[in-house]
Amino acid sequence: MTPEQPNRQNPAPSRQGNEPIPSWAGMDHLDDLEAISVHILREAYANFKHLGMLWSIGKDSTVMLWLARKAFFGHVPFPLIHIDTSYKIPEMIDYRDRLTREWKLNMVVGRNAQALDGGQTFPAGAVDRLTCCRLLKSEGLKNTLEGRFPRQRFNHSIGRYEPDPGSDPFTGVIVGVRADEEGSRSKERYFSPRDRGNEWNVGDQPPEFWNQYKTDFAPGTHLRIHPLLDWTELNIWEYIRRENIPTVSLYYNQGDGTRYRSLGCHPCTKPIESQARTVDEIILELKSGRLSNTAERAGRAQDAAGGGLESLRKEGYM
């Protein structure tokens, strides 16, 4: 089923303003989550200029991309942004470019060329893992969003990336963050303000009650928008199964008894032991409780390093 097609026979009743989404007859939990996410995406597009969507190539941001295509009837009306550290697993980049072509995405890629060219990375032995993440991800993302670093944009007419002549800053960014994935992400809001330097003040987040969202912020505020905040890992995989969403092959056991549960840079990301070869088998694995005592990002070495992911996120990382 494609995003522009309805996924149920009876369309949801129209909503007025910010009234809560009802759990009407025939609407299951995935329908509820989908409706909220679509609403958040449309609210973001209606209220913020210079909007972009971060696409990490992982399962969550790909579900978010699918939801955006549903929200706007098969068309994504804002650029997709990927920060390429140059250490992503090759299958991830192949997958990114294949979907960019097939779905006609407005794809923008940024990178911290200065750090990479200077060898200021963990794989090069020059810095520790957290510093590498800070340079290649936090700094790469912040400066790409602000237009300070050169960007590459996919040109569909010639089938390759070329320098992006534009340098306007993105003032709002849609991100595939889930509250259950990691501790610091549970502190987020659907509409989460950052300061002019993209830094996150955890204690200065607007309250969000009963589907009431703050979308009016002071000039210069950078916004992160989180349509997947209330989804769980199981919800994501159930939705992938229902919608038949294509995902990176790394998520599945290819015959060696391992698979990736979370995707990142290959020097700092390890697979888990698993026999799951299909989406159905991953869902069964999650429901079995076998992974209940193992964090989803346990294979991401930088999360265990001193300071953890929250320190990176305060500085602008996803």
Secondary structure by P-SEA (a helix, b strand, c coil): ccccccccccccccccccccccccccccaaaaaaaaaaaaaaaaaacccbbbbbbcccaaaaaaaaaaaaaacccccbbbbbbccccccaaaaaaaaaaaaaaccbbbbbcaaaaaaaccccccccccaaaaaaaccaaaaaaaaacccbbbbbcccccccccccccccccbbbbbcccccccccccccccccccccccccccbbbbbccccccccccccbbbbbbccccccaaaaaaaaaaabbbbbcccccccccbbbccccccccccccccccccaaaaaaaaaaccccccccccccccccccccaaaaaaaccc
